[in-house]
Amino acid sequence: MALRRGEKGMLAFIAAIILIYMGGKLYYIEFHPIKDRGIPFYSTASHDVARRATDLIRREGCRDCHTLWATQNMTQFVPSPPLDGIGSLRSKKWLYQYFSAKDPQAILPSRLKPKYRMPSYANLPESERQLLATYMASLKVKDWYLEEVKKKEYEKLTGHPMVDSGTDTSR
């Protein structure tokens, strides 16, 4: 089946449009490369503090509910907040008070079912609560990532984009 002259012209026109579009995309990618800003999570803890705290976190089963460095226990997933970057949101003093509270929900209320709520660590020795607070306070995120997360959370909660007018509307 041979193509008619009008059909050949139309096919050539469509091919030209596709080539121009693809060429434009390649040009844009070539001259507008995506800047890799790297991994946004980091820790300021010493190796010794990180090792001891990780052992304590493992012993207490924190990863049964929380993620840390994007790893989680998939068999017991609970929608608890990730711990990556918690030190950019909470101070060491706040974390120590939270870990020391007989009722952590009095400090930070939870909407989770009671069996999934943050347990009290007031029964741990003070040195272990201090270690947890020190380590958690060391878990930071880069400023650019924190701002992106705040904007996404604001939009998720309100349904509207966060407008930067020099004031923080996410609080």
N, C-alpha and C positions, 0 to 999 in steps of 0.2 A: 504494500500500500504506500504510494508515494504522497509526499506532502505537497500541497498546493502552494503557490507563491505567497499568498497572504499568511498561511500557516507557518511557513519558513521564517517570514519576517517577524511574526509574533513570537516564535520560539527564540529567535535571535535577540529580540527585545527583552524577553524575560531573562535570558542568559546574561545579557549585559547588565541588567538591574542587579542580579544576584552577584555578579563579579564586582560591581561598584560597591555594593553593600559590604561584601567580604573584604574588599580592599580597604574600605573606610575603617572597618573593625580592626584589621591588622595594623593600619596606620595609628589608630588610637592606642592600641595596646603597646605598640613600639615606643610611642612618645609620651605615654601616660602610664608608666608601669605602676602597679599596685605596691605601695610601700608596706613591707612586712614590719610591723612594730614589735614583733617578738612575743614571747609568752608573757602575759600580763601578771602572772603570779610569781611571788618570790618570798623568801624568808630571810629575816635578819638574825635568826638564831644561830648560835655556835653549833658545831657538829655534835658536841656532847649533849647540849640541851635538846637538840632535835632527836637524837637517838634515845635519850631517856624518856622524853615526852612521847615519842612514837611507841615505845614499849608500854607506857602507861595507857595510852589511847587504845592500844591493842588489848591490853588486859581488861580494861573497863568496857570494851565492846562499843566504843563510840562510832565505829564505822558500820555498825548494824543499822544506824539511822542516818548518819551524816556522811557526806563525801569529803574527801581530803585529797588534794592533788588529782581530782577528777577520777578517783577510784572509789567504788562502792561495793557493798555486799549485795549482789543482785537477788539473793534468795530472801532477803528481809528488807526490801525497799520500803522506806517510809519517807514522805515528803518533808523531811527536816531540812533546814538550810545547809548549804555547803559551808565548809569551814575555810575554804580558800579565801584569803583576803579579809578574814574577820578582824585582823589587827588594824586594818584601814578604817574599820567602822567602830570598833570598841577599844578602849584603853586597857592596859594591864590591870589597873585598879578596878575598873568596872568588871572585867572578867573574873578577877579574884573574888569580888563580892558575889558575883553570880554563882561561881562554883562553891562558895561557902554558904550560900543560902539554904535554909531548911526547906523552903518552898521557892524554887527558881521562878515559878509562874507569877509570884508576887512581884518580881522584878521585870519579867518579860512574859506577858500572858501568851498562851498558846491556844490555837484553835484545833489542835490535834486531839484525837481521842485520848483519854487519860492514860491508857497503857503505852502510848507512844510519846508522851510528853517528856521533857528533859527531867532526868532524875536529879535528886540532890546528891552532891558530892561533899556535903558538910562532914560526913564521917571519914573522909580521907584525911591522912595526916596533913598538917599545914604545908609542909615542904612539898608534897605532891600537888596540892592546890596551887601553890606558888609556881611550881614547874609548869602546870597546865596553863596558868594565866600568862606566864612569860612566853611560852611557846605560841599560844594562840595570838598573843599581841604581836608576835614576830611575823605572822602570816599576813603579808601585804599584797596589794594590787597596785599597779601603776595608775597614776591619776587619770590618764586618758580612758582606761578601761572602766574605772569607777564612774566617770561621768557618763559613759555609754550605758552602763547598767542602770544608773539612776534615771536616765531618759527613758529607757525601755520599760522599767518598772512603773514610772509615772504614766506612760501611755497605756500600759496594760491595766492599771488601776482606774484610770479616768476615761480612757477611750480617746483622749486628746493628746497631741504632741506637746512636749514640754517646751515652752518658749523661754529662751534665755534673755531676760531683761535686766541682767545684772544681779538679780536676786534668785535665791534657790527656792523654787516652788515645789520641790519634792518633799518638803518636811511638813 
